[in-house]
Amino acid sequence: MRPPSFSAEGAPGTRRRLLQLLVVTASSWGLGGPVALAQPAAASPGAEPLQQLRIGYQKSAANLVVVKQSGWLEKRFPATKIAWIEFPAGPQLLEALSVGSLEFGLTGDSPPVFAQAAGKDLVYVGAEPPKPDSSAVLVLKDSPLRSLADLKGRKVALQKGSSAHYLLVRAVEKAGLQWTDIQPVYLAPADARAAFERGSVDAWAIWDPFYAATELAIQPRALTTGRGLSGNNSFYLASRPLAEKHPAVIAALFEELTRADRLVQQERGAAIKLIADFSGLDAGIVSLFLQRRPPSPVGPIQPQTVSDQQRVADAFHRLGLIPRPVEVARAVWHPDARLAAAKP
């Protein structure tokens, strides 16, 4: 077997070609469809079968939530212990992944940059298309702030190291301000909303479904969304052992997540019910945040997405928000090389 490759090299191909490769290779292990298996999830030759798969997710992870609520992975891998663990935001999820408490999870663009800068051993394995309308910088509807330039000297709540962090960085740049011109207040989403509603902060950078819930509850104004500022990319990350030893499991995850996206797009009512039942969110909130979410099939990361993510990393380093430069490509998994190497 060739050694695992996580470099930026390798034939890029297209999303469809790589997904087809994943499906074909998975099929060669008997993983080609949502069929129950009589053994734990298959591994690369020489590796032990996967005994457990711990998946981290957030309320915004529509595809993962649909897969969880539908029980598809449990049916597909009945001998693998699958655990689902919810997190309030990406930084907390990636901390768990980095210390071996998870094998797989989904975050926005900024958390992996902060994790990589901190020396965490994580692997980018997949991505969804950009969702620029799914995050925003909000102010109360009666706020005197009317433009991004009005943020100067103001307190802005955000989750440190989240996708909203990068959105705010870009919004400040667009306004012609320096990062030191604002007062960032680092709070988890629930605490940030409370501070925002009582006026303890002047603005709030946030993502769906927290954005949608607040929008329907108190009708804030959006000074900006991510449109033209941040693609708000969503990344699937894995532990290095999962990526190196169990590429077929990642192939199966991509298939089921893309199946979930088809349900979200084609059976919206059923998807809203699944997500609302899980999250406890009102169906109207779920409907609103799904409306802002484009079709989101899951596939391996493309070169353009790596370039976009490198811009995120460079922006944080330029501002001194991460301690050292980050080369995103060094942590990117290339399934064409890995799966070819893993074929029997």
PLY file of the C-alpha trace (Angstrom):
ply
format ascii 1.0
element vertex 344
property float x
property float y
property float z
element edge 343
property int vertex1
property int vertex2
end_header
0.00 0.00 0.00
1.26 3.47 -0.77
1.71 5.84 2.17
-1.29 8.09 2.94
-1.29 11.46 1.23
-2.55 14.67 2.76
-0.65 17.08 0.52
-2.11 19.59 -1.91
-1.01 17.45 -4.84
-2.98 14.91 -6.81
-5.37 14.99 -9.72
-8.10 17.43 -8.79
-10.86 16.15 -11.09
-14.43 17.22 -10.47
-16.76 16.77 -7.51
-18.82 14.27 -9.46
-15.83 12.20 -10.61
-14.44 12.00 -7.09
-17.81 11.09 -5.63
-18.17 8.39 -8.27
-14.76 7.07 -7.28
-15.81 7.02 -3.65
-19.02 5.17 -4.49
-17.31 2.65 -6.76
-14.59 1.93 -4.24
-17.08 1.68 -1.41
-19.11 -0.76 -3.49
-16.06 -2.98 -3.84
-16.17 -3.43 -0.07
-19.90 -4.09 -0.06
-20.69 -0.52 1.01
-22.35 0.63 -2.18
-25.84 1.26 -0.84
-27.83 1.74 2.35
-27.81 -2.01 3.08
-27.24 -3.49 6.52
-23.89 -5.22 6.94
-23.13 -8.21 9.13
-19.82 -6.81 10.36
-18.34 -3.51 11.55
-17.60 -0.83 9.00
-14.93 -1.98 6.55
-11.34 -0.85 6.87
-8.36 -0.59 4.57
-6.45 -3.87 4.14
-4.44 -4.56 7.27
-6.52 -2.26 9.46
-8.95 -3.34 12.14
-12.68 -2.94 11.32
-14.16 0.25 12.73
-15.72 -0.60 16.09
-17.09 2.85 16.91
-17.88 6.03 15.01
-18.49 9.17 17.09
-19.96 12.02 15.09
-20.03 15.65 16.22
-22.71 17.95 14.90
-24.50 21.25 15.47
-28.11 22.29 14.96
-27.08 23.97 11.71
-25.77 20.68 10.25
-28.91 19.86 8.27
-27.48 16.88 6.40
-26.03 15.29 9.54
-29.23 15.88 11.49
-31.32 14.19 8.78
-28.94 11.21 8.70
-29.06 10.97 12.50
-32.82 11.22 12.73
-33.32 8.73 9.90
-31.03 6.11 11.45
-29.40 5.37 8.10
-25.88 4.81 9.42
-27.07 2.52 12.19
-28.86 0.39 9.56
-25.86 0.42 7.27
-23.29 -0.45 9.94
-25.21 -2.44 12.59
-22.05 -3.86 14.19
-20.34 -0.47 14.53
-21.24 1.54 17.63
-22.34 4.95 16.36
-22.63 7.86 18.78
-23.97 11.34 17.98
-22.69 14.25 20.07
-24.09 17.77 19.79
-21.96 20.91 20.17
-22.95 24.60 20.35
-20.29 25.65 17.83
-17.37 24.44 15.74
-14.47 25.30 18.08
-15.83 23.05 20.82
-16.48 20.26 18.32
-12.94 20.38 16.92
-11.42 20.40 20.39
-13.23 17.11 21.03
-12.05 15.75 17.69
-8.45 16.73 18.37
-8.32 14.93 21.74
-9.75 11.69 20.36
-13.34 12.04 21.57
-14.76 12.10 18.01
-13.95 10.58 14.64
-15.98 12.88 12.36
-17.74 16.23 12.43
-18.89 19.34 10.56
-17.87 22.96 11.16
-17.71 26.27 9.38
-14.61 27.80 7.82
-12.86 29.39 10.80
-12.72 26.61 13.45
-10.34 24.38 11.45
-7.97 27.32 10.93
-7.76 28.01 14.66
-7.36 24.28 15.35
-4.58 23.87 12.80
-2.83 26.98 14.11
-2.92 25.43 17.58
-1.22 22.28 16.29
-4.32 20.07 16.37
-4.03 16.99 14.17
-7.21 17.16 12.08
-7.96 16.26 8.47
-10.28 18.06 6.06
-12.12 15.26 4.26
-15.13 16.90 2.61
-17.15 20.04 2.05
-20.55 21.43 1.15
-21.12 24.33 -1.26
-20.88 27.91 0.13
-23.81 29.37 2.10
-23.14 33.13 2.15
-26.71 34.07 3.09
-26.73 31.85 6.18
-24.80 34.25 8.42
-25.09 37.94 9.21
-24.00 40.84 11.38
-27.15 41.88 13.23
-28.25 44.99 15.11
-31.51 45.61 16.96
-34.24 47.08 14.78
-34.13 50.43 16.62
-30.31 50.58 16.70
-28.68 53.84 15.54
-26.11 51.76 13.61
-26.94 51.95 9.91
-23.75 50.88 8.16
-20.72 48.71 8.79
-18.67 51.86 9.36
-20.91 52.57 12.36
-19.36 49.58 14.13
-16.34 51.72 15.01
-15.91 51.73 18.78
-18.84 49.35 19.25
-19.14 46.02 21.06
-19.83 43.11 18.75
-20.70 39.67 20.11
-19.39 36.55 18.35
-18.19 33.03 19.00
-14.40 33.17 18.85
-12.97 31.00 16.08
-16.36 30.45 14.43
-17.45 31.17 10.86
-19.00 34.38 12.21
-15.51 35.45 13.29
-14.31 35.50 9.70
-17.49 37.21 8.53
-16.87 39.99 11.05
-13.23 40.29 9.98
-14.36 40.79 6.39
-17.16 43.18 7.38
-14.69 45.35 9.30
-12.36 45.39 6.29
-15.21 46.34 3.97
-16.08 49.25 6.25
-12.51 50.56 5.96
-11.91 49.95 9.66
-9.15 48.17 11.54
-9.90 45.17 13.75
-8.79 47.29 16.71
-11.55 49.79 15.87
-14.21 47.43 17.25
-14.63 45.72 20.62
-15.15 41.98 20.02
-17.03 40.26 22.83
-16.48 36.52 22.65
-19.60 34.62 23.65
-21.20 31.30 22.72
-24.41 31.71 20.66
-26.91 31.39 23.52
-25.05 33.89 25.72
-24.49 36.20 22.76
-28.20 36.30 21.96
-29.03 37.18 25.56
-26.45 39.98 25.56
-27.70 41.21 22.18
-31.35 41.33 23.21
-30.68 43.22 26.44
-28.43 45.71 24.65
-25.19 44.75 26.38
-23.56 44.58 22.94
-24.23 46.74 19.91
-24.15 44.04 17.25
-23.93 40.28 16.85
-22.21 38.18 14.18
-24.07 34.89 13.95
-25.09 31.99 11.68
-28.22 29.89 11.12
-30.30 28.58 12.77
-29.53 31.10 15.53
-29.82 33.87 12.94
-33.22 32.61 11.75
-34.53 32.14 15.30
-33.57 35.69 16.28
-34.89 37.11 13.02
-38.35 35.64 13.58
-38.41 36.46 17.30
-37.33 40.11 17.41
-36.90 41.29 13.78
-33.33 42.62 14.01
-31.68 44.35 11.05
-28.80 42.79 9.15
-25.99 45.24 8.50
-24.62 42.60 6.15
-24.84 38.92 5.35
-21.93 36.88 4.09
-22.84 37.74 0.50
-19.75 39.19 -1.14
-17.72 38.82 2.06
-17.59 35.18 3.13
-18.67 31.99 1.43
-19.45 30.56 4.87
-18.09 27.20 3.72
-18.93 24.06 5.66
-16.23 21.42 6.14
-16.32 17.81 7.23
-13.27 16.91 9.31
-12.04 13.57 10.54
-9.47 12.13 12.86
-6.34 11.04 11.04
-6.89 7.35 11.97
-10.34 7.42 10.36
-9.03 9.05 7.17
-5.99 6.78 6.89
-7.51 3.44 7.87
-11.18 3.73 6.93
-11.60 5.63 3.62
-14.57 3.45 2.70
-16.39 4.64 5.83
-15.87 8.22 4.70
-17.21 7.21 1.28
-20.31 5.81 2.95
-20.74 8.96 5.04
-20.60 11.10 1.90
-23.24 8.92 0.24
-25.63 9.15 3.19
-25.06 12.90 3.65
-25.79 13.52 -0.03
-28.87 11.32 0.29
-29.94 13.55 3.18
-29.45 16.64 1.03
-31.71 15.18 -1.65
-34.39 14.72 0.99
-33.94 18.33 2.16
-34.30 19.59 -1.41
-37.04 17.28 -2.67
-39.08 16.56 0.47
-38.81 19.84 2.32
-41.76 19.19 4.63
-40.33 15.87 5.81
-36.90 17.44 6.32
-38.36 20.32 8.34
-40.15 17.85 10.61
-37.03 15.72 11.15
-34.89 18.75 12.01
-37.56 20.45 14.13
-38.27 17.25 16.08
-34.56 16.88 16.84
-33.69 20.48 17.61
-36.83 21.66 19.33
-36.83 24.64 16.97
-40.11 25.92 15.59
-40.84 24.62 12.10
-40.89 28.20 10.83
-37.31 28.72 12.01
-36.17 25.52 10.33
-37.99 26.47 7.13
-36.31 29.88 7.05
-32.79 28.61 7.54
-33.29 25.85 4.96
-34.49 28.47 2.46
-31.12 30.22 2.78
-29.26 26.96 2.28
-28.50 25.99 -1.35
-28.40 22.38 -2.52
-25.57 20.88 -0.48
-24.30 17.52 -1.72
-21.18 16.39 0.09
-17.95 15.65 -1.72
-14.17 15.81 -1.41
-12.58 19.23 -1.20
-11.77 20.93 -4.50
-8.70 23.11 -5.16
-10.77 26.31 -5.28
-12.20 25.55 -1.84
-8.69 25.03 -0.50
-7.72 28.44 -1.92
-10.77 30.06 -0.32
-9.91 28.48 3.02
-6.32 29.66 2.73
-7.62 33.23 2.48
-9.47 32.69 5.76
-6.28 31.46 7.41
-4.19 34.32 6.00
-6.68 36.92 7.23
-6.59 35.63 10.79
-2.80 35.46 10.80
-2.48 38.95 9.34
-4.52 40.32 12.23
-2.58 38.35 14.83
-5.67 36.33 15.75
-3.83 33.03 15.30
-0.27 32.52 16.60
1.36 31.26 13.41
0.70 30.96 9.68
-1.35 27.97 8.54
-0.97 26.00 5.32
-4.45 24.59 4.82
-3.44 22.18 2.06
-1.24 20.21 4.47
-4.36 18.99 6.28
-6.46 18.15 3.20
-7.30 14.51 2.44
-7.25 13.37 -1.19
-9.61 10.42 -1.65
-8.47 9.55 -5.14
-4.98 8.70 -3.87
-6.18 7.11 -0.63
-8.90 4.96 -2.12
-6.73 3.81 -4.99
-4.10 2.79 -2.46
-6.67 1.00 -0.35
-8.21 -1.18 -3.08
-7.73 -4.92 -2.44
0 1
1 2
2 3
3 4
4 5
5 6
6 7
7 8
8 9
9 10
10 11
11 12
12 13
13 14
14 15
15 16
16 17
17 18
18 19
19 20
20 21
21 22
22 23
23 24
24 25
25 26
26 27
27 28
28 29
29 30
30 31
31 32
32 33
33 34
34 35
35 36
36 37
37 38
38 39
39 40
40 41
41 42
42 43
43 44
44 45
45 46
46 47
47 48
48 49
49 50
50 51
51 52
52 53
53 54
54 55
55 56
56 57
57 58
58 59
59 60
60 61
61 62
62 63
63 64
64 65
65 66
66 67
67 68
68 69
69 70
70 71
71 72
72 73
73 74
74 75
75 76
76 77
77 78
78 79
79 80
80 81
81 82
82 83
83 84
84 85
85 86
86 87
87 88
88 89
89 90
90 91
91 92
92 93
93 94
94 95
95 96
96 97
97 98
98 99
99 100
100 101
101 102
102 103
103 104
104 105
105 106
106 107
107 108
108 109
109 110
110 111
111 112
112 113
113 114
114 115
115 116
116 117
117 118
118 119
119 120
120 121
121 122
122 123
123 124
124 125
125 126
126 127
127 128
128 129
129 130
130 131
131 132
132 133
133 134
134 135
135 136
136 137
137 138
138 139
139 140
140 141
141 142
142 143
143 144
144 145
145 146
146 147
147 148
148 149
149 150
150 151
151 152
152 153
153 154
154 155
155 156
156 157
157 158
158 159
159 160
160 161
161 162
162 163
163 164
164 165
165 166
166 167
167 168
168 169
169 170
170 171
171 172
172 173
173 174
174 175
175 176
176 177
177 178
178 179
179 180
180 181
181 182
182 183
183 184
184 185
185 186
186 187
187 188
188 189
189 190
190 191
191 192
192 193
193 194
194 195
195 196
196 197
197 198
198 199
199 200
200 201
201 202
202 203
203 204
204 205
205 206
206 207
207 208
208 209
209 210
210 211
211 212
212 213
213 214
214 215
215 216
216 217
217 218
218 219
219 220
220 221
221 222
222 223
223 224
224 225
225 226
226 227
227 228
228 229
229 230
230 231
231 232
232 233
233 234
234 235
235 236
236 237
237 238
238 239
239 240
240 241
241 242
242 243
243 244
244 245
245 246
246 247
247 248
248 249
249 250
250 251
251 252
252 253
253 254
254 255
255 256
256 257
257 258
258 259
259 260
260 261
261 262
262 263
263 264
264 265
265 266
266 267
267 268
268 269
269 270
270 271
271 272
272 273
273 274
274 275
275 276
276 277
277 278
278 279
279 280
280 281
281 282
282 283
283 284
284 285
285 286
286 287
287 288
288 289
289 290
290 291
291 292
292 293
293 294
294 295
295 296
296 297
297 298
298 299
299 300
300 301
301 302
302 303
303 304
304 305
305 306
306 307
307 308
308 309
309 310
310 311
311 312
312 313
313 314
314 315
315 316
316 317
317 318
318 319
319 320
320 321
321 322
322 323
323 324
324 325
325 326
326 327
327 328
328 329
329 330
330 331
331 332
332 333
333 334
334 335
335 336
336 337
337 338
338 339
339 340
340 341
341 342
342 343
